[in-house]
Amino acid sequence: MEAEYMIAVYVGIDDWYQARVGEVKYNPKMTPSEVMWVAVMAAKYFQNHLERALQVLCASGYIPAERCLSISRFNRQLHQCRDLLNGCLAWLMELASDVQK
């Protein structure tokens, strides 16, 4: 896993989320930006295996252990932000195609 890529993608997702939705009004264990980031990392590095991606990112310290969700709670959070994730992925794909040109 490439640390620079992972950090750049997280910062991009977080900035995109704050521009679209604004700051989170409550204090979640994992922010929607982090949940979407784990889904993107699962697609890139773990063949879309969400549970494995969540475990590795928590074990490696990218997500602090006290803030890591169970897989069932993570899936519920991911499904709550599915529309945001679709928009964010479209933006990431557009950004990636601009970089390759």
N, C-alpha and C positions, 0 to 999 in steps of 0.2 A: 504494500500500500504506500502510496506517495503522500507524504505529510503535507507538502505544499499544495498539491491538488485538493486534498481533502479540506484543508483550511480555507482555500480560495472558494471552493464550492459552498462551504458553510457560510462564509461571509456574504457571498452573493445571494444565497437563499434568505439569510436573515435580513439583508438590506431590502431585497425584493418584498419580503413579508411585511416589513415595517412601512414600506412605501404604499403597499396595497391596503393593509389592514390597520396598521398602527401598532403601538406597543400593546403587549398583553396586559389586560386589566386585572388579572388575577395572578396568583403566584403558583403556577403549575410545577409539578415535579420535573417534567421535561417540556420545554417550549414547543409550539408548533413548528418552529424553524428547525429545531433539533430532530423532531419526529420526521419531517420531510427529508432532512439531511441523511438520516439513517436509511430511509427508503432509497435514496439516490445511491448511497454507498453500497447498499445491498445489490442494486442493479449492476453497478460497476464491478465490484470485487467478489460478490458472493452468489452469483447466478440467481438473484432475486430471493435468496433465502433470508428472510427478515430476522428470524430468531438468531441465526448464526451471526449476522451483521451486528445486531444489538449486543450480543454477548461479547464479541470481539472488541467492539468500540468501547464498551464499558470496562472490559478487562484491561485494555491498553491505556485507559485513562482519558480518552477523548471525551467521554461522558463520565463525570464523577460517580463512583459506586453508590453513594447515597441518593443520587438523583435518577438512577437507572430504573426503568419500569419493568414489570413482568411482561412477558410476551402477549398475554391476553389484554392487559391494559394498554400496551403499545398499539396493538391492532385496533382497539377501540378509538384511540387518539388518532391513528392514521386514517381510519374511515371517517372521522369527523372533519378532517381537513382534506378529503379527497378532491374536492373542486379546486381548492388552493393548490394542491399538488399538481393537478393537471395544468393549471395556468403557469405554475413555476417551471414545470418540465418543458412546456412550450417555449418559455423565455430562455431557459438554459440551452435548448436545442438551437434557437435563433442565435444566441450568443456564440455557441460553438461553431456554427456555420460561418459567422462573420469573422471569427479568428482564423479559420482555415482558408479564407479567401486571400 
